[in-house]
Amino acid sequence: SSLLLMSGVVVTVGLCRRLARRRLRSHPLLFAFLLEMFSTFQICACTNELSLLGDVEPKPHTALTLTYGFTVLHGLTLAGSTCNPCGTLQPMWGGGTSLRMGGLKIAAQFVAAVLARVFMHFIWSLEMAEPHPGALSQGCSSPMQTTEMQAFCIELLFSVVFQLAVLRAESVNPKYRVHLVALLITMLVYAGGNLTGAIFNPALAFSLHADCFYDKFLSYSLVYWIAPCLGKFLIFYVF
């Protein structure tokens, strides 16, 4: 049921993206906003569902395999979208994207994060799959299983590694690049998923753990918003 749900989200987002391309090319700002919103919604909705499958046997093989598979699927179906505020900051800082367009895309990403969370809570309330009944009662299911400083350093390091790998992979054939990026993300999730969740995406972190941001805003904004953005700027200045 979970796999069918995530596949349905991917298909629906694909149809919405295609419709936006056909009808909204003459409205660049609205087109860019909707394209980024649809793409980020897909990643946030699927990852919300994947987070419930971490305890599926055999552990952690099932969760890691699904992480790799859906990351490849996202890479193949969401070409042209960053789906990550950190990825949008670089062209803004470098002058490749206007402040207006960059701000619009970041707004779209966080709108999508909220919409994905609301949508998934509605789906979980229908109890379509076995993990769904207990998902709504978890509240702040904190992914931070270490000290705040260690979590900050881990998310900062993972952000640097990921952004550096993406830059170095730009010259690789796209059909191979998506597998390399997916493999790296899977490895990072395996290495640090039990400590911080290995998210390194501010919009995705907010969608997954909004309750935790409400309860401990300063701690979670430091680890899941500031650390990934700082990692991005470090890469930008070095390279």
Summary of the structure (lengths in Angstrom):
residues: 239
radius of gyration: 17.1
end to end distance: 44.1
largest distance: 49.6
contacts: 763
relative contact order: 0.14
helix: 77%
strand: 0%
